Amino acid sequence: MIFGAIVAGGTGTRMGISDMPKQFLPLGKEKKPIIIHTLEKFLMCTELDFVYLGVHKDWVDYTHELLKKYIINNYQKKIFVVEGGTTRNLTIINMINKIEENHGESSDHILVTHDAVRPFLTLKMIENNIENARKHRVCDTVIPAIDTIIESTNHDFITTVPARKNLYQGQTPQSFYASEFKNLYNNLTPDEQNNFTDACSVFVRNNIPVKLVDGAGFNIKITTVSDYRIANSIIEGDIID
Amino acid sequence: MINCVYQLASPGNFSIKYSELNLNTSLIIRPLYMSICHADQRYYLGLRDMKKLREKLPMALIHESVGEIIYDPTDTYKPGHKVVMVPNSPDKNYKTNSIIYENYQKNSKFLSSGHDGFMREFVDLPADRVVSVNNIDIKISSICEFISVAVHAVERFKNIAHEIRENITIWGDGSLAYVLSCVIQNEFPGTKLTIIGKNEFKLSKFWFADNIYLTDDLPKNFQTDHAFECVGGDYSHDAINSIINHINPQGTAILLGVSENKIAINTRDILEKGLTFVGSSRSGRTDFEKAASILENSKIQKRLEQIIFEDAPVRSIADIHRVFKTDLNTPFKTIFKWEL
Protein backbone atom coordinates (compact mmCIF):
# COMPACT_ATOMS: atom_id res chain seq x y z
CA MET A 1 0.00 0.00 0.00
CA ILE A 2 1.03 3.61 -0.45
CA PHE A 3 0.66 6.16 2.31
CA GLY A 4 0.96 9.92 2.52
CA ALA A 5 2.73 10.93 5.73
CA ILE A 6 2.44 14.61 6.50
CA VAL A 7 4.82 15.73 9.19
CA ALA A 8 3.37 18.46 11.38
CA GLY A 9 4.97 17.77 14.74
CA GLY A 10 6.27 21.30 15.31
CA THR A 11 5.07 23.68 18.01
CA GLY A 12 5.78 26.93 16.20
CA THR A 13 8.84 28.12 18.09
CA ARG A 14 10.56 29.56 15.00
CA MET A 15 7.60 31.66 13.96
CA GLY A 16 7.53 33.77 17.10
CA ILE A 17 4.32 35.57 16.17
CA SER A 18 1.74 33.22 17.41
CA ASP A 19 1.13 30.58 20.03
CA MET A 20 -0.23 28.48 17.24
CA PRO A 21 2.13 26.13 15.35
CA LYS A 22 2.70 27.52 11.87
CA GLN A 23 1.00 24.60 10.10
CA PHE A 24 -2.29 25.73 11.62
CA LEU A 25 -2.06 29.39 10.54
CA PRO A 26 -4.62 30.54 7.98
CA LEU A 27 -3.50 30.89 4.37
CA GLY A 28 -5.29 32.61 1.48
CA LYS A 29 -8.53 34.51 1.17
CA GLU A 30 -10.61 31.70 2.64
CA LYS A 31 -8.32 31.57 5.70
CA LYS A 32 -7.96 27.81 5.48
CA PRO A 33 -5.15 26.41 7.69
CA ILE A 34 -1.88 25.64 5.89
CA ILE A 35 -2.05 21.95 6.88
CA ILE A 36 -5.50 21.61 5.24
CA HIS A 37 -4.20 23.04 1.93
CA THR A 38 -1.36 20.49 2.05
CA LEU A 39 -3.61 17.60 3.05
CA GLU A 40 -6.12 18.38 0.26
CA LYS A 41 -3.38 18.09 -2.36
CA PHE A 42 -2.50 14.63 -0.99
CA LEU A 43 -6.18 13.64 -1.10
CA MET A 44 -6.21 14.41 -4.84
CA CYS A 45 -3.67 11.63 -5.41
CA THR A 46 -5.67 8.51 -6.25
CA GLU A 47 -2.55 6.32 -5.89
CA LEU A 48 -2.42 6.96 -2.13
CA ASP A 49 -4.44 4.52 -0.05
CA PHE A 50 -4.40 6.58 3.15
CA VAL A 51 -2.92 9.83 4.43
CA TYR A 52 -1.40 10.02 7.91
CA LEU A 53 -0.85 13.26 9.80
CA GLY A 54 1.82 13.33 12.51
CA VAL A 55 1.00 16.23 14.87
CA HIS A 56 2.24 17.31 18.29
CA LYS A 57 0.28 15.58 21.07
CA ASP A 58 -1.14 18.89 22.31
CA TRP A 59 -2.70 19.55 18.89
CA VAL A 60 -4.23 16.15 18.09
CA ASP A 61 -7.76 17.10 19.21
CA TYR A 62 -7.51 20.44 17.44
CA THR A 63 -6.46 18.67 14.22
CA HIS A 64 -9.49 16.37 14.46
CA GLU A 65 -11.71 19.45 14.77
CA LEU A 66 -10.10 20.99 11.67
CA LEU A 67 -10.68 17.80 9.68
CA LYS A 68 -14.36 17.86 10.67
CA LYS A 69 -14.66 21.48 9.66
CA TYR A 70 -12.77 21.49 6.36
CA ILE A 71 -12.53 18.00 4.92
CA ILE A 72 -15.48 16.67 2.94
CA ASN A 73 -17.04 13.45 4.24
CA ASN A 74 -15.86 11.20 1.40
CA TYR A 75 -12.26 11.83 2.35
CA GLN A 76 -12.57 11.60 6.17
CA LYS A 77 -12.07 7.83 6.12
CA LYS A 78 -8.77 8.16 4.26
CA ILE A 79 -7.13 10.20 7.03
CA PHE A 80 -5.48 9.15 10.30
CA VAL A 81 -4.01 11.50 12.92
CA VAL A 82 -1.00 10.22 14.86
CA GLU A 83 0.81 11.77 17.84
CA GLY A 84 4.19 13.10 16.75
CA GLY A 85 7.57 12.35 18.35
CA THR A 86 10.25 14.67 19.67
CA THR A 87 12.05 14.75 16.31
CA ARG A 88 10.91 14.67 12.69
CA ASN A 89 12.17 11.12 12.21
CA LEU A 90 10.46 9.92 15.40
CA THR A 91 7.21 11.39 14.10
CA ILE A 92 7.70 9.33 10.93
CA ILE A 93 8.44 6.22 13.04
CA ASN A 94 5.23 6.82 15.03
CA MET A 95 3.29 7.03 11.78
CA ILE A 96 4.89 3.80 10.49
CA ASN A 97 3.99 2.04 13.74
CA LYS A 98 0.38 3.17 13.41
CA ILE A 99 0.27 2.13 9.73
CA GLU A 100 1.52 -1.35 10.68
CA GLU A 101 -1.04 -1.54 13.47
CA ASN A 102 -3.90 -0.49 11.16
CA HIS A 103 -2.97 -2.22 7.91
CA GLY A 104 -0.47 -4.92 8.92
CA GLU A 105 3.30 -5.08 8.54
CA SER A 106 4.55 -5.31 4.97
CA SER A 107 7.83 -4.72 3.19
CA ASP A 108 5.77 -3.20 0.32
CA HIS A 109 4.38 -0.20 2.20
CA ILE A 110 5.64 3.01 0.57
CA LEU A 111 5.64 6.26 2.52
CA VAL A 112 5.47 9.67 0.85
CA THR A 113 6.58 11.98 3.66
CA HIS A 114 6.01 15.72 3.39
CA ASP A 115 6.25 18.88 5.47
CA ALA A 116 2.80 20.19 6.42
CA VAL A 117 4.19 23.70 5.90
CA ARG A 118 4.85 23.18 2.16
CA PRO A 119 1.32 23.66 0.81
CA PHE A 120 2.43 24.63 -2.72
CA LEU A 121 3.51 21.13 -3.76
CA THR A 122 1.87 19.76 -6.89
CA LEU A 123 0.15 16.44 -7.49
CA LYS A 124 2.84 15.70 -10.06
CA MET A 125 5.55 15.92 -7.36
CA ILE A 126 3.66 13.32 -5.28
CA GLU A 127 3.29 11.05 -8.31
CA ASN A 128 6.96 11.42 -9.28
CA ASN A 129 7.89 10.50 -5.71
CA ILE A 130 5.78 7.33 -5.80
CA GLU A 131 7.24 6.32 -9.17
CA ASN A 132 10.83 6.92 -8.03
CA ALA A 133 10.37 5.24 -4.64
CA ARG A 134 9.13 2.14 -6.50
CA LYS A 135 12.02 2.25 -8.95
CA HIS A 136 14.91 3.35 -6.67
CA ARG A 137 13.65 2.44 -3.12
CA VAL A 138 14.15 6.00 -1.86
CA CYS A 139 13.96 9.50 -3.34
CA ASP A 140 14.26 13.11 -2.29
CA THR A 141 12.66 16.20 -3.87
CA VAL A 142 15.27 18.90 -4.59
CA ILE A 143 15.94 22.06 -6.58
CA PRO A 144 19.37 23.22 -7.81
CA ALA A 145 21.01 25.56 -5.27
CA ILE A 146 20.62 29.22 -6.22
CA ASP A 147 22.81 30.90 -3.59
CA THR A 148 26.49 30.08 -3.13
CA ILE A 149 26.71 27.80 -0.09
CA ILE A 150 29.48 28.52 2.42
CA GLU A 151 30.77 25.97 4.89
CA SER A 152 32.26 27.16 8.15
CA THR A 153 33.13 24.54 10.75
CA ASN A 154 34.20 27.14 13.36
CA HIS A 155 31.26 29.46 12.57
CA ASP A 156 33.69 32.37 12.19
CA PHE A 157 35.71 31.88 8.98
CA ILE A 158 35.03 30.08 5.71
CA THR A 159 36.21 26.49 5.64
CA THR A 160 35.20 25.69 2.06
CA VAL A 161 33.03 26.99 -0.76
CA PRO A 162 31.59 23.87 -2.41
CA ALA A 163 30.96 24.04 -6.19
CA ARG A 164 27.39 25.27 -6.60
CA LYS A 165 26.73 23.14 -9.67
CA ASN A 166 26.85 20.05 -7.44
CA LEU A 167 24.61 21.48 -4.75
CA TYR A 168 20.86 21.18 -4.34
CA GLN A 169 18.36 22.44 -1.81
CA GLY A 170 16.38 19.68 -0.21
CA GLN A 171 12.60 20.01 -0.19
CA THR A 172 9.92 17.41 0.43
CA PRO A 173 8.28 14.98 -0.35
CA GLN A 174 10.83 12.33 0.58
CA SER A 175 9.63 8.81 -0.21
CA PHE A 176 10.79 5.31 0.68
CA TYR A 177 9.73 1.86 1.87
CA ALA A 178 8.44 2.23 5.43
CA SER A 179 9.89 -0.99 6.85
CA GLU A 180 13.35 -0.29 5.41
CA PHE A 181 13.39 3.17 6.97
CA LYS A 182 12.30 1.78 10.33
CA ASN A 183 15.02 -0.89 10.34
CA LEU A 184 17.75 1.56 9.32
CA TYR A 185 16.62 4.14 11.87
CA ASN A 186 16.51 1.62 14.70
CA ASN A 187 20.09 0.58 13.91
CA LEU A 188 21.46 4.15 14.19
CA THR A 189 23.40 5.24 17.28
CA PRO A 190 21.46 7.57 19.65
CA ASP A 191 23.71 10.44 18.49
CA GLU A 192 22.91 9.76 14.85
CA GLN A 193 19.22 9.53 15.64
CA ASN A 194 19.39 12.98 17.21
CA ASN A 195 21.56 14.57 14.52
CA PHE A 196 19.80 13.39 11.37
CA THR A 197 17.16 16.02 10.71
CA ASP A 198 15.57 14.29 7.74
CA ALA A 199 14.70 10.80 6.56
CA CYS A 200 17.01 10.70 3.53
CA SER A 201 20.09 11.20 5.76
CA VAL A 202 19.32 7.81 7.28
CA PHE A 203 19.55 6.15 3.86
CA VAL A 204 22.69 8.10 2.88
CA ARG A 205 24.33 7.04 6.17
CA ASN A 206 23.74 3.43 5.10
CA ASN A 207 25.18 4.01 1.59
CA ILE A 208 21.82 3.51 -0.08
CA PRO A 209 21.58 5.68 -3.23
CA VAL A 210 18.83 8.28 -2.91
CA LYS A 211 17.29 9.31 -6.24
CA LEU A 212 16.76 13.05 -6.85
CA VAL A 213 13.28 14.18 -7.95
CA ASP A 214 12.59 17.65 -9.39
CA GLY A 215 11.02 20.06 -6.92
CA ALA A 216 10.09 23.67 -7.66
CA GLY A 217 11.10 27.07 -6.39
CA PHE A 218 7.52 27.80 -5.39
CA ASN A 219 7.37 24.68 -3.15
CA ILE A 220 8.45 26.89 -0.25
CA LYS A 221 8.58 25.91 3.39
CA ILE A 222 6.65 28.35 5.56
CA THR A 223 8.99 28.67 8.52
CA THR A 224 9.40 32.35 9.36
CA VAL A 225 7.12 35.39 9.49
CA SER A 226 8.43 36.57 6.14
CA ASP A 227 7.80 33.13 4.58
CA TYR A 228 4.24 33.37 5.84
CA ARG A 229 3.81 36.81 4.28
CA ILE A 230 5.31 35.61 1.00
CA ALA A 231 3.00 32.57 0.98
CA ASN A 232 -0.06 34.77 1.47
CA SER A 233 1.01 37.16 -1.27
CA ILE A 234 1.73 34.27 -3.66
CA ILE A 235 -1.71 32.78 -3.17
CA GLU A 236 -3.52 36.06 -3.62
CA GLY A 237 -1.42 37.63 -6.33
CA ASP A 238 0.12 36.66 -9.66
CA ILE A 239 3.83 36.01 -9.96
CA ILE A 240 5.83 35.85 -13.14
CA ASP A 241 7.79 32.62 -13.44
CA MET B 1 -6.36 23.41 -1.92
CA ILE B 2 -3.93 25.55 -3.84
CA ASN B 3 -4.20 25.17 -7.60
CA CYS B 4 -1.52 26.13 -10.16
CA VAL B 5 -2.94 28.09 -13.11
CA TYR B 6 -0.50 28.59 -16.01
CA GLN B 7 -1.49 31.93 -17.47
CA LEU B 8 -0.31 33.80 -20.54
CA ALA B 9 0.71 37.12 -18.92
CA SER B 10 1.55 38.83 -22.22
CA PRO B 11 2.30 37.42 -25.69
CA GLY B 12 5.13 34.89 -25.29
CA ASN B 13 5.25 35.17 -21.48
CA PHE B 14 3.66 32.78 -18.99
CA SER B 15 3.12 33.24 -15.26
CA ILE B 16 1.77 30.92 -12.59
CA LYS B 17 -1.24 32.01 -10.59
CA TYR B 18 -1.80 30.15 -7.33
CA SER B 19 -5.50 30.15 -6.67
CA GLU B 20 -7.63 28.52 -4.00
CA LEU B 21 -9.86 25.71 -5.15
CA ASN B 22 -12.97 24.79 -3.20
CA LEU B 23 -13.66 21.05 -3.09
CA ASN B 24 -17.26 21.27 -1.90
CA THR B 25 -19.24 22.28 -4.94
CA SER B 26 -17.59 21.48 -8.26
CA LEU B 27 -16.20 18.47 -10.08
CA ILE B 28 -12.42 18.44 -9.90
CA ILE B 29 -10.85 17.35 -13.17
CA ARG B 30 -7.20 16.85 -13.93
CA PRO B 31 -6.36 17.71 -17.56
CA LEU B 32 -4.48 14.84 -19.25
CA TYR B 33 -4.25 15.81 -22.94
CA MET B 34 -4.63 19.17 -24.65
CA SER B 35 -4.91 20.40 -28.21
CA ILE B 36 -3.94 23.83 -29.53
CA CYS B 37 -6.47 25.99 -31.38
CA HIS B 38 -5.66 28.89 -33.73
CA ALA B 39 -7.29 31.19 -31.17
CA ASP B 40 -4.71 30.13 -28.53
CA GLN B 41 -1.92 30.65 -31.04
CA ARG B 42 -3.18 34.18 -31.82
CA TYR B 43 -2.99 35.08 -28.12
CA TYR B 44 0.43 33.46 -27.71
CA LEU B 45 1.85 35.32 -30.71
CA GLY B 46 0.09 38.58 -29.85
CA LEU B 47 -1.84 38.65 -33.14
CA ARG B 48 -4.98 39.94 -31.46
CA ASP B 49 -5.79 43.64 -31.24
CA MET B 50 -3.74 45.27 -28.42
CA LYS B 51 -6.88 46.50 -26.67
CA LYS B 52 -8.31 42.96 -26.63
CA LEU B 53 -5.02 41.55 -25.34
CA ARG B 54 -4.97 44.10 -22.50
CA GLU B 55 -8.58 43.22 -21.66
CA LYS B 56 -8.16 39.45 -21.64
CA LEU B 57 -4.63 38.75 -20.34
CA PRO B 58 -3.39 37.34 -18.02
CA MET B 59 -5.38 34.23 -18.83
CA ALA B 60 -4.77 30.47 -19.05
CA LEU B 61 -5.00 29.30 -22.69
CA ILE B 62 -6.44 26.08 -24.21
CA HIS B 63 -10.09 25.13 -24.50
CA GLU B 64 -9.60 21.70 -26.07
CA SER B 65 -8.78 19.14 -23.42
CA VAL B 66 -9.64 15.73 -22.03
CA GLY B 67 -9.09 14.95 -18.38
CA GLU B 68 -9.84 12.52 -15.60
CA ILE B 69 -12.25 12.98 -12.74
CA ILE B 70 -10.43 13.40 -9.46
CA TYR B 71 -13.45 14.24 -7.33
CA ASP B 72 -17.18 14.37 -8.11
CA PRO B 73 -19.50 15.64 -5.36
CA THR B 74 -22.52 14.45 -7.41
CA ASP B 75 -21.20 10.84 -7.46
CA THR B 76 -21.94 10.61 -11.20
CA TYR B 77 -18.37 9.73 -12.12
CA LYS B 78 -15.78 7.63 -10.31
CA PRO B 79 -12.21 8.96 -9.91
CA GLY B 80 -10.25 8.21 -13.07
CA HIS B 81 -13.30 8.50 -15.40
CA LYS B 82 -12.25 10.25 -18.65
CA VAL B 83 -14.23 13.32 -19.63
CA VAL B 84 -13.97 16.18 -22.10
CA MET B 85 -14.46 19.61 -20.62
CA VAL B 86 -16.96 22.05 -22.14
CA PRO B 87 -15.35 25.52 -22.21
CA ASN B 88 -18.63 27.34 -22.76
CA SER B 89 -20.25 28.30 -19.49
CA PRO B 90 -23.78 29.67 -19.86
CA ASP B 91 -25.47 31.96 -17.39
CA LYS B 92 -27.19 30.09 -14.52
CA ASN B 93 -30.61 31.15 -15.87
CA TYR B 94 -30.00 29.49 -19.24
CA LYS B 95 -32.59 26.86 -20.14
CA THR B 96 -31.49 23.93 -22.33
CA ASN B 97 -34.57 24.29 -24.59
CA SER B 98 -33.87 27.97 -25.23
CA ILE B 99 -34.24 29.26 -28.81
CA ILE B 100 -30.81 30.83 -28.55
CA TYR B 101 -28.00 28.27 -28.34
CA GLU B 102 -25.88 28.37 -25.16
CA ASN B 103 -22.77 29.44 -27.10
CA TYR B 104 -24.48 32.62 -28.34
CA GLN B 105 -26.03 33.65 -25.02
CA LYS B 106 -24.96 37.18 -24.13
CA ASN B 107 -23.96 36.20 -20.60
CA SER B 108 -22.13 32.99 -21.51
CA LYS B 109 -18.47 32.81 -20.52
CA PHE B 110 -15.86 31.02 -22.57
CA LEU B 111 -12.86 29.49 -20.79
CA SER B 112 -9.75 30.73 -22.61
CA SER B 113 -11.39 33.93 -23.85
CA GLY B 114 -11.53 36.38 -20.97
CA HIS B 115 -11.58 33.55 -18.41
CA ASP B 116 -8.91 30.97 -17.56
CA GLY B 117 -8.74 28.06 -20.00
CA PHE B 118 -7.60 24.53 -19.16
CA MET B 119 -3.85 25.06 -18.64
CA ARG B 120 -4.18 24.38 -14.93
CA GLU B 121 -3.18 21.69 -12.47
CA PHE B 122 -6.88 21.05 -11.76
CA VAL B 123 -10.04 22.38 -13.41
CA ASP B 124 -13.23 22.88 -11.38
CA LEU B 125 -16.45 22.67 -13.37
CA PRO B 126 -20.15 22.08 -12.71
CA ALA B 127 -21.34 18.53 -13.51
CA ASP B 128 -23.10 19.59 -16.73
CA ARG B 129 -19.84 20.97 -18.18
CA VAL B 130 -18.22 17.58 -18.71
CA VAL B 131 -19.07 14.81 -21.19
CA SER B 132 -17.94 11.21 -20.76
CA VAL B 133 -15.41 9.84 -23.27
CA ASN B 134 -14.33 6.89 -21.15
CA ASN B 135 -14.41 4.41 -24.06
CA ILE B 136 -12.65 6.58 -26.64
CA ASP B 137 -8.91 6.79 -27.29
CA ILE B 138 -7.65 9.65 -25.15
CA LYS B 139 -5.59 11.30 -27.91
CA ILE B 140 -8.59 11.42 -30.25
CA SER B 141 -10.75 12.70 -27.38
CA SER B 142 -8.39 15.63 -26.91
CA ILE B 143 -9.83 17.21 -30.08
CA CYS B 144 -13.46 16.54 -29.11
CA GLU B 145 -14.14 20.27 -28.62
CA PHE B 146 -12.89 20.89 -32.15
CA ILE B 147 -15.23 18.17 -33.50
CA SER B 148 -18.09 19.71 -31.51
CA VAL B 149 -17.54 23.02 -33.35
CA ALA B 150 -18.06 21.17 -36.66
CA VAL B 151 -21.07 19.34 -35.20
CA HIS B 152 -22.57 22.68 -34.16
CA ALA B 153 -22.06 24.14 -37.65
CA VAL B 154 -23.80 21.11 -39.19
CA GLU B 155 -26.61 21.45 -36.64
CA ARG B 156 -27.12 25.09 -37.70
CA PHE B 157 -27.03 24.00 -41.34
CA LYS B 158 -29.64 21.25 -40.81
CA ASN B 159 -32.03 23.75 -39.25
CA ILE B 160 -31.59 26.50 -41.84
CA ALA B 161 -30.62 25.11 -45.27
CA HIS B 162 -33.29 24.01 -47.75
CA GLU B 163 -33.73 20.30 -48.47
CA ILE B 164 -31.86 20.15 -51.80
CA ARG B 165 -28.54 18.86 -50.53
CA GLU B 166 -27.03 17.00 -53.49
CA ASN B 167 -23.77 18.94 -53.27
CA ILE B 168 -22.01 20.50 -50.31
CA THR B 169 -18.67 22.28 -50.70
CA ILE B 170 -16.13 23.23 -48.09
CA TRP B 171 -13.84 26.17 -48.82
CA GLY B 172 -10.62 25.57 -46.84
CA ASP B 173 -8.11 22.73 -46.43
CA GLY B 174 -7.09 23.06 -42.78
CA SER B 175 -8.00 21.14 -39.63
CA LEU B 176 -11.50 22.57 -39.33
CA ALA B 177 -12.30 21.76 -42.97
CA TYR B 178 -11.03 18.23 -42.32
CA VAL B 179 -13.16 17.50 -39.24
CA LEU B 180 -16.13 19.20 -40.84
CA SER B 181 -15.81 16.95 -43.89
CA CYS B 182 -15.83 13.90 -41.56
CA VAL B 183 -18.96 15.16 -39.78
CA ILE B 184 -20.75 16.08 -43.04
CA GLN B 185 -20.07 12.66 -44.58
CA ASN B 186 -21.30 11.03 -41.38
CA GLU B 187 -24.51 13.10 -41.37
CA PHE B 188 -25.27 13.23 -45.11
CA PRO B 189 -23.95 9.98 -46.61
CA GLY B 190 -25.71 10.53 -49.97
CA THR B 191 -24.39 14.05 -50.53
CA LYS B 192 -21.45 14.79 -52.83
CA LEU B 193 -18.69 16.53 -50.89
CA THR B 194 -16.21 18.88 -52.55
CA ILE B 195 -13.15 20.48 -50.97
CA ILE B 196 -11.52 23.64 -52.33
CA GLY B 197 -8.13 24.67 -51.00
CA LYS B 198 -4.75 26.19 -51.75
CA ASN B 199 -2.34 23.60 -50.42
CA GLU B 200 -1.88 20.44 -52.47
CA PHE B 201 -0.33 18.51 -49.58
CA LYS B 202 -3.18 19.36 -47.22
CA LEU B 203 -5.79 18.63 -49.91
CA SER B 204 -4.28 15.17 -50.45
CA LYS B 205 -5.46 14.25 -46.94
CA PHE B 206 -9.08 14.68 -48.09
CA TRP B 207 -8.92 11.54 -50.31
CA PHE B 208 -12.37 10.48 -49.06
CA ALA B 209 -14.11 13.54 -50.56
CA ASP B 210 -15.90 13.24 -53.92
CA ASN B 211 -14.05 16.17 -55.55
CA ILE B 212 -10.95 18.15 -54.64
CA TYR B 213 -9.96 21.40 -56.37
CA LEU B 214 -7.19 23.94 -56.00
CA THR B 215 -8.67 27.45 -55.79
CA ASP B 216 -7.07 28.50 -59.08
CA ASP B 217 -8.17 25.32 -60.81
CA LEU B 218 -11.87 25.49 -60.02
CA PRO B 219 -14.03 24.84 -63.15
CA LYS B 220 -15.89 27.99 -64.20
CA ASN B 221 -19.19 26.13 -64.30
CA PHE B 222 -18.67 24.60 -60.85
CA GLN B 223 -21.88 24.72 -58.78
CA THR B 224 -22.82 23.69 -55.27
CA ASP B 225 -26.10 23.66 -53.37
CA HIS B 226 -24.55 24.81 -50.10
CA ALA B 227 -21.19 25.90 -48.73
CA PHE B 228 -19.10 25.92 -45.55
CA GLU B 229 -16.36 28.53 -45.26
CA CYS B 230 -13.34 27.38 -43.17
CA VAL B 231 -10.68 29.77 -44.47
CA GLY B 232 -10.64 32.79 -42.17
CA GLY B 233 -7.94 35.46 -41.98
CA ASP B 234 -7.10 37.67 -44.95
CA TYR B 235 -8.28 35.05 -47.45
CA SER B 236 -11.86 35.10 -46.10
CA HIS B 237 -12.52 37.76 -48.72
CA ASP B 238 -11.55 35.47 -51.62
CA ALA B 239 -13.32 32.45 -50.17
CA ILE B 240 -16.62 34.21 -49.45
CA ASN B 241 -16.74 35.85 -52.87
CA SER B 242 -15.91 32.53 -54.52
CA ILE B 243 -18.82 30.97 -52.59
CA ILE B 244 -21.13 33.75 -53.84
CA ASN B 245 -19.99 33.02 -57.41
CA HIS B 246 -20.47 29.26 -57.33
CA ILE B 247 -23.36 28.61 -54.95
CA ASN B 248 -26.79 27.87 -56.39
CA PRO B 249 -29.71 30.26 -55.76
CA GLN B 250 -31.13 30.19 -52.24
CA GLY B 251 -28.13 28.23 -51.05
CA THR B 252 -26.87 28.49 -47.47
CA ALA B 253 -23.29 29.36 -46.59
CA ILE B 254 -22.07 28.62 -43.08
CA LEU B 255 -19.18 30.87 -42.07
CA LEU B 256 -16.64 29.42 -39.63
CA GLY B 257 -13.37 31.20 -40.47
CA VAL B 258 -12.25 33.92 -38.05
CA SER B 259 -10.98 37.15 -39.54
CA GLU B 260 -9.39 39.98 -37.58
CA ASN B 261 -10.22 42.49 -40.34
CA LYS B 262 -13.47 43.47 -42.00
CA ILE B 263 -14.25 41.69 -45.26
CA ALA B 264 -15.72 43.29 -48.39
CA ILE B 265 -18.26 40.97 -50.02
CA ASN B 266 -20.44 41.03 -53.14
CA THR B 267 -23.83 41.80 -51.58
CA ARG B 268 -25.45 42.42 -54.99
CA ASP B 269 -25.16 38.73 -55.89
CA ILE B 270 -26.13 37.62 -52.40
CA LEU B 271 -29.37 39.53 -52.86
CA GLU B 272 -29.85 38.44 -56.46
CA LYS B 273 -29.40 34.74 -55.60
CA GLY B 274 -31.35 34.98 -52.35
CA LEU B 275 -28.49 33.47 -50.35
CA THR B 276 -28.40 32.83 -46.61
CA PHE B 277 -25.19 33.44 -44.70
CA VAL B 278 -24.96 31.93 -41.21
CA GLY B 279 -22.26 32.63 -38.65
CA SER B 280 -21.25 29.61 -36.59
CA SER B 281 -18.91 29.79 -33.64
CA ARG B 282 -17.99 27.50 -30.77
CA SER B 283 -20.37 24.85 -29.43
CA GLY B 284 -22.45 23.74 -26.47
CA ARG B 285 -22.95 20.63 -24.37
CA THR B 286 -25.31 18.88 -26.83
CA ASP B 287 -22.72 19.35 -29.61
CA PHE B 288 -20.10 17.75 -27.35
CA GLU B 289 -22.38 14.77 -26.72
CA LYS B 290 -22.93 14.33 -30.45
CA ALA B 291 -19.18 14.74 -31.10
CA ALA B 292 -18.38 12.09 -28.48
CA SER B 293 -20.83 9.67 -30.11
CA ILE B 294 -19.32 10.33 -33.56
CA LEU B 295 -15.86 9.64 -32.07
CA GLU B 296 -16.97 6.14 -31.07
CA ASN B 297 -16.93 5.25 -34.79
CA SER B 298 -13.58 3.56 -35.40
CA LYS B 299 -13.56 4.61 -39.10
CA ILE B 300 -13.82 8.26 -38.09
CA GLN B 301 -11.19 7.75 -35.37
CA LYS B 302 -8.78 6.45 -38.00
CA ARG B 303 -9.47 9.44 -40.26
CA LEU B 304 -8.91 11.89 -37.43
CA GLU B 305 -5.61 10.24 -36.50
CA GLN B 306 -4.36 11.52 -39.86
CA ILE B 307 -4.46 15.15 -38.72
CA ILE B 308 -3.14 14.75 -35.18
CA PHE B 309 0.50 15.40 -34.36
CA GLU B 310 1.51 14.52 -30.81
CA ASP B 311 4.33 16.62 -29.40
CA ALA B 312 6.37 15.57 -26.34
CA PRO B 313 4.67 15.94 -22.92
CA VAL B 314 4.54 19.33 -21.20
CA ARG B 315 6.35 19.23 -17.85
CA SER B 316 7.49 22.86 -17.53
CA ILE B 317 6.81 26.37 -18.78
CA ALA B 318 9.65 25.91 -21.29
CA ASP B 319 7.66 22.95 -22.65
CA ILE B 320 4.56 25.16 -23.08
CA HIS B 321 6.63 27.48 -25.30
CA ARG B 322 7.88 24.42 -27.18
CA VAL B 323 4.40 23.10 -28.04
CA PHE B 324 3.26 26.49 -29.33
CA LYS B 325 6.36 26.67 -31.52
CA THR B 326 5.81 23.11 -32.74
CA ASP B 327 2.22 24.00 -33.61
CA LEU B 328 3.45 26.75 -35.95
CA ASN B 329 5.24 24.10 -37.99
CA THR B 330 2.56 21.40 -38.09
CA PRO B 331 -0.12 21.63 -40.79
CA PHE B 332 -2.99 20.31 -38.67
CA LYS B 333 -3.67 19.71 -34.96
CA THR B 334 -0.96 19.67 -32.30
CA ILE B 335 -1.80 17.70 -29.17
CA PHE B 336 0.30 17.01 -26.09
CA LYS B 337 0.19 15.23 -22.76
CA TRP B 338 -0.22 17.64 -19.86
CA GLU B 339 2.05 16.68 -16.95
CA LEU B 340 2.14 19.81 -14.84
Interface residues (C-beta under 8 A of the other chain):
Chain A: G28 K29 E30 K32 H37 E40 K41 M44 T46 I72 N74 P119 F120 T122 L123 K124 F218 I234 I235 D238 I239 I240 D241
Chain B: M1 I2 C4 Q7 A9 N13 F14 S15 I16 K17 Y18 S19 E20 N22 L23 N24 I28 R30 P58 I70 Y71 P73 P79 G80 E121 F122 R315 I317 E339 L340
